[in-house]
């Protein structure tokens, strides 16, 4: 017999029920159900302990755990609950503000490899995501074409952190000037490597590597996240 079952048996006897069947009849439950709890065949839980505690005038918590005093239910109800400390949260003024806006660069139609002119023309402005709200010079670009699908889709906005160091496997926007006096072309690609001789980028659709002479590279900036603005 388990300790929990033995406490139930003790409480039943102390309450004046000579036999388990007498207690079951008084409780209005099936005798075999009660016997299974008292002989340890089945464990009773908090709901049953509450019923038995009220009938046998003992603390249900004592029935379950054996801890505390074998206190009558009336005493339990009259126990004083210790007062809790007052909450220490402080209600402050509501934060009001629109946040920071950043420019979105791009073109409606890109080149064969999704490149577009990076000529400073702003398509529109968007709210900076929290990750870029404190980054000086943060900007965004609109993807042209499906050269990086399924990672980036046509028209999706890439948010750029120009201050973060770029590592292999990062997604970047690279600005390239192919001719000495030519325009800056921007490419949204996957970064492979950049050394003193060349910049290598990966494209998904169609899959290939793009290689640029190091002398033509104007900048390579990290794409922090992307989505529909």
Secondary structure, 3 states (H helix, E strand, C coil): CCHHHHHHHHHHHHCCCCCHHHHHHHHCCCHHHHHHHHCCCCCCCHHHHHHHHHHHCCCHHHHHHCCCCCCCHHHHHCCCCCCCCCCCCCCCCCCCCCCCEEEEECCCCCCCCCCEECCCCEEEEEECCHHHCCCCCCEEEECCCCCCCCCCCCCCEEEEECCCCCCCCCEEEEEECCCCCCCCEEEEEEEEEECCCEEEEEEECCEEEEEEEHHHEEEEEEEEEEECC
